Amino acid sequence: MKATGIVRRIDDLGRVVIPKEIRRTMRIREGDPLEIFTDADGEVIFKKYSPVGELSSTTRQYAEVLFRGTNLPVLITDRDRVIACAGLSKKEAIDRRVSASLETIIENRTNFAASADAERMRPIEGLEREGAVACPIIGGGDVSGCVVMLANENGALPSQTEIKLIQVAASFLGRQMEE
C-alpha cells in the first residue's frame, strides 16, 4: 500500500472526503461504487467496485468465443481497465487503462465503429492497436464497461456482422449484471 501523506477527519455523520488528487488519479467519479475492506491491523481499504469484474469467468469466455468467431482480438473493460481479452497476450492487455477516447465512448453511452471518414480510436493506453468496434455495457441503467473489437493488422473496416456481434455481447453482459 502506498502512503499519500494526506490526512482527513471523519465528520459527525461518519463521512470522509477522498481528496480530489486521489479521485482524479484513481478515476473515481461521483456516484462510483466503492468496496470497503478491513483487516486485523485496523486498516480500512476502499477499492473501486467493478460489476463487470464480478463476471470475470463469463467475460473471459465471451471474449474467447468472439475471437474464435471473427479471428479479431476482443477486449472487455470495466470503466477504467481491461478485465478480459482474447486474441492478444494477457500480459499485453489485462489491467491496462482505457484511453481517454474509449472513456468518452463509455461515459456518453455511444457506440463506435471505424469507418473510412471517422477518426481512428486507440482504446487502451500503451497498446498500439486501433479499435474497430466499441459498445458500452449497460445494465440496470448504469454503464459499467465496454466490449471492444480491435482492427485486424491491415486495418480493414469492420463488417456489419462484426458490429452486431459486439452490440449483442455488450447487451448480453449488461443483462448478466442485472441478474
C-alpha positions as a Markdown table, in Angstrom:
| # | Residue | x | y | z |
|---|---|---|---|---|
| 1 | Met | 0.0 | 0.0 | 0.0 |
| 2 | Lys | 1.3 | 3.5 | -0.9 |
| 3 | Ala | 1.2 | 6.3 | 1.7 |
| 4 | Thr | 0.0 | 9.7 | 0.3 |
| 5 | Gly | 0.7 | 11.9 | 3.3 |
| 6 | Ile | -2.9 | 13.2 | 3.2 |
| 7 | Val | -4.9 | 13.1 | 6.4 |
| 8 | Arg | -8.7 | 13.6 | 6.6 |
| 9 | Arg | -11.0 | 13.7 | 9.6 |
| 10 | Ile | -14.3 | 11.9 | 9.8 |
| 11 | Asp | -17.3 | 14.3 | 10.2 |
| 12 | Asp | -20.2 | 13.9 | 12.6 |
| 13 | Leu | -22.1 | 11.7 | 10.1 |
| 14 | Gly | -19.2 | 9.3 | 9.6 |
| 15 | Arg | -18.1 | 10.7 | 6.2 |
| 16 | Val | -14.6 | 11.2 | 5.0 |
| 17 | Val | -13.7 | 13.2 | 1.8 |
| 18 | Ile | -11.4 | 11.4 | -0.6 |
| 19 | Pro | -9.1 | 14.2 | -1.8 |
| 20 | Lys | -9.5 | 15.5 | -5.4 |
| 21 | Glu | -6.0 | 14.5 | -6.4 |
| 22 | Ile | -6.6 | 10.9 | -5.4 |
| 23 | Arg | -10.1 | 10.8 | -7.1 |
| 24 | Arg | -8.5 | 12.2 | -10.3 |
| 25 | Thr | -5.6 | 9.7 | -10.2 |
| 26 | Met | -7.8 | 6.7 | -9.5 |
| 27 | Arg | -10.6 | 7.9 | -11.8 |
| 28 | Ile | -13.2 | 7.9 | -9.0 |
| 29 | Arg | -16.2 | 9.9 | -10.1 |
| 30 | Glu | -19.3 | 11.0 | -8.2 |
| 31 | Gly | -21.7 | 8.0 | -7.9 |
| 32 | Asp | -18.9 | 5.4 | -8.4 |
| 33 | Pro | -19.4 | 2.4 | -6.1 |
| 34 | Leu | -16.5 | 1.6 | -3.7 |
| 35 | Glu | -16.0 | -1.7 | -1.8 |
| 36 | Ile | -14.8 | -1.3 | 1.8 |
| 37 | Phe | -12.4 | -3.8 | 3.3 |
| 38 | Thr | -10.9 | -4.0 | 6.8 |
| 39 | Asp | -8.1 | -6.1 | 8.1 |
| 40 | Ala | -6.9 | -7.3 | 11.5 |
| 41 | Asp | -4.3 | -4.4 | 11.7 |
| 42 | Gly | -7.1 | -1.8 | 11.7 |
| 43 | Glu | -6.7 | -0.8 | 8.1 |
| 44 | Val | -9.7 | 0.4 | 6.1 |
| 45 | Ile | -9.3 | 0.0 | 2.4 |
| 46 | Phe | -11.5 | 1.5 | -0.3 |
| 47 | Lys | -11.5 | -0.3 | -3.7 |
| 48 | Lys | -13.3 | 0.7 | -6.8 |
| 49 | Tyr | -16.1 | -1.8 | -7.3 |
| 50 | Ser | -16.3 | -3.3 | -10.8 |
| 51 | Pro | -19.6 | -5.0 | -11.6 |
| 52 | Val | -18.2 | -6.3 | -14.9 |
| 53 | Gly | -15.2 | -7.7 | -12.9 |
| 54 | Glu | -17.6 | -9.8 | -10.9 |
| 55 | Leu | -18.4 | -11.6 | -14.2 |
| 56 | Ser | -14.8 | -12.4 | -14.9 |
| 57 | Ser | -15.4 | -16.0 | -15.9 |
| 58 | Thr | -18.2 | -15.1 | -18.2 |
| 59 | Thr | -16.3 | -12.2 | -19.8 |
| 60 | Arg | -13.3 | -14.3 | -20.5 |
| 61 | Gln | -15.4 | -17.0 | -22.2 |
| 62 | Tyr | -17.4 | -14.4 | -24.2 |
| 63 | Ala | -14.2 | -12.7 | -25.4 |
| 64 | Glu | -12.8 | -16.1 | -26.4 |
| 65 | Val | -15.9 | -17.0 | -28.4 |
| 66 | Leu | -16.0 | -13.7 | -30.2 |
| 67 | Phe | -12.3 | -14.0 | -31.1 |
| 68 | Arg | -12.8 | -17.6 | -32.4 |
| 69 | Gly | -15.8 | -16.5 | -34.5 |
| 70 | Thr | -14.2 | -13.4 | -36.0 |
| 71 | Asn | -10.4 | -14.0 | -35.7 |
| 72 | Leu | -10.2 | -10.4 | -34.4 |
| 73 | Pro | -8.9 | -9.6 | -30.9 |
| 74 | Val | -11.5 | -8.7 | -28.3 |
| 75 | Leu | -11.2 | -6.7 | -25.1 |
| 76 | Ile | -13.8 | -6.4 | -22.4 |
| 77 | Thr | -13.3 | -3.5 | -20.0 |
| 78 | Asp | -14.9 | -2.0 | -16.9 |
| 79 | Arg | -15.0 | 1.8 | -16.8 |
| 80 | Asp | -11.2 | 2.0 | -16.1 |
| 81 | Arg | -9.3 | -1.0 | -17.3 |
| 82 | Val | -9.2 | -4.2 | -19.3 |
| 83 | Ile | -10.7 | -7.2 | -17.4 |
| 84 | Ala | -10.7 | -9.8 | -20.2 |
| 85 | Cys | -9.2 | -10.3 | -23.6 |
| 86 | Ala | -8.8 | -12.9 | -26.4 |
| 87 | Gly | -6.5 | -12.8 | -29.4 |
| 88 | Leu | -3.8 | -10.8 | -27.5 |
| 89 | Ser | -1.3 | -11.7 | -24.9 |
| 90 | Lys | -3.0 | -11.3 | -21.5 |
| 91 | Lys | 0.2 | -9.7 | -20.3 |
| 92 | Glu | -0.1 | -7.1 | -23.1 |
| 93 | Ala | -3.7 | -6.2 | -22.3 |
| 94 | Ile | -5.1 | -7.2 | -18.9 |
| 95 | Asp | -5.3 | -4.4 | -16.3 |
| 96 | Arg | -4.3 | -1.7 | -18.8 |
| 97 | Arg | -6.2 | 1.5 | -18.5 |
| 98 | Val | -8.8 | 2.5 | -21.1 |
| 99 | Ser | -7.8 | 5.5 | -23.2 |
| 100 | Ala | -9.5 | 8.9 | -22.9 |
| 101 | Ser | -11.3 | 8.3 | -26.2 |
| 102 | Leu | -12.7 | 5.0 | -25.0 |
| 103 | Glu | -13.6 | 6.5 | -21.7 |
| 104 | Thr | -15.6 | 9.2 | -23.6 |
| 105 | Ile | -17.5 | 6.5 | -25.6 |
| 106 | Ile | -18.3 | 4.7 | -22.3 |
| 107 | Glu | -19.4 | 7.8 | -20.5 |
| 108 | Asn | -21.5 | 9.1 | -23.4 |
| 109 | Arg | -23.0 | 5.6 | -23.9 |
| 110 | Thr | -22.3 | 5.8 | -27.6 |
| 111 | Asn | -21.2 | 3.0 | -30.0 |
| 112 | Phe | -18.1 | 3.3 | -32.1 |
| 113 | Ala | -17.4 | 1.7 | -35.5 |
| 114 | Ala | -14.4 | 2.5 | -37.5 |
| 115 | Ser | -15.2 | 3.9 | -40.9 |
| 116 | Ala | -13.2 | 5.5 | -43.8 |
| 117 | Asp | -14.1 | 9.0 | -42.7 |
| 118 | Ala | -14.1 | 8.5 | -38.9 |
| 119 | Glu | -11.2 | 9.4 | -36.6 |
| 120 | Arg | -9.2 | 6.3 | -35.6 |
| 121 | Met | -9.5 | 5.2 | -31.9 |
| 122 | Arg | -6.9 | 3.6 | -29.8 |
| 123 | Pro | -8.9 | 2.0 | -27.0 |
| 124 | Ile | -6.2 | 1.1 | -24.5 |
| 125 | Glu | -3.3 | 3.1 | -23.1 |
| 126 | Gly | 0.1 | 1.7 | -24.2 |
| 127 | Leu | -1.5 | -0.6 | -26.8 |
| 128 | Glu | -0.7 | 0.4 | -30.4 |
| 129 | Arg | -3.7 | -1.5 | -31.9 |
| 130 | Glu | -6.7 | 0.5 | -33.2 |
| 131 | Gly | -10.3 | -0.2 | -32.2 |
| 132 | Ala | -12.7 | -1.4 | -34.9 |
| 133 | Val | -15.9 | -1.5 | -32.8 |
| 134 | Ala | -16.7 | -0.5 | -29.3 |
| 135 | Cys | -20.0 | -0.8 | -27.5 |
| 136 | Pro | -20.7 | 0.2 | -23.8 |
| 137 | Ile | -22.0 | -2.4 | -21.4 |
| 138 | Ile | -25.2 | -1.0 | -19.8 |
| 139 | Gly | -27.1 | -2.9 | -17.1 |
| 140 | Gly | -29.8 | -1.7 | -14.9 |
| 141 | Gly | -29.4 | 1.8 | -16.4 |
| 142 | Asp | -25.8 | 2.0 | -15.3 |
| 143 | Val | -22.8 | 2.0 | -17.7 |
| 144 | Ser | -20.2 | -0.3 | -16.4 |
| 145 | Gly | -17.7 | -1.1 | -19.2 |
| 146 | Cys | -17.3 | -1.7 | -22.8 |
| 147 | Val | -16.8 | -4.5 | -25.4 |
| 148 | Val | -14.1 | -3.7 | -27.9 |
| 149 | Met | -13.1 | -5.5 | -31.1 |
| 150 | Leu | -9.7 | -4.4 | -32.4 |
| 151 | Ala | -9.0 | -3.9 | -36.1 |
| 152 | Asn | -7.0 | -6.5 | -37.9 |
| 153 | Glu | -3.4 | -6.0 | -39.0 |
| 154 | Asn | -4.3 | -4.5 | -42.4 |
| 155 | Gly | -6.8 | -2.0 | -40.9 |
| 156 | Ala | -9.9 | -3.4 | -42.7 |
| 157 | Leu | -13.1 | -1.8 | -41.7 |
| 158 | Pro | -15.5 | -3.9 | -39.5 |
| 159 | Ser | -18.4 | -5.7 | -41.2 |
| 160 | Gln | -22.0 | -5.2 | -40.2 |
| 161 | Thr | -21.9 | -8.7 | -38.7 |
| 162 | Glu | -18.9 | -7.8 | -36.5 |
| 163 | Ile | -20.6 | -4.6 | -35.3 |
| 164 | Lys | -23.7 | -6.5 | -34.5 |
| 165 | Leu | -21.7 | -9.2 | -32.6 |
| 166 | Ile | -20.1 | -6.6 | -30.3 |
| 167 | Gln | -23.5 | -4.9 | -29.7 |
| 168 | Val | -25.0 | -8.3 | -28.8 |
| 169 | Ala | -22.1 | -9.1 | -26.5 |
| 170 | Ala | -22.4 | -5.7 | -24.7 |
| 171 | Ser | -26.2 | -6.2 | -24.3 |
| 172 | Phe | -25.7 | -9.8 | -23.0 |
| 173 | Leu | -23.2 | -8.7 | -20.4 |
| 174 | Gly | -25.4 | -5.9 | -19.3 |
| 175 | Arg | -28.3 | -8.3 | -18.8 |
| 176 | Gln | -26.0 | -10.6 | -16.8 |
| 177 | Met | -25.3 | -7.8 | -14.4 |
| 178 | Glu | -29.0 | -7.2 | -13.8 |
| 179 | Glu | -29.5 | -10.7 | -12.6 |
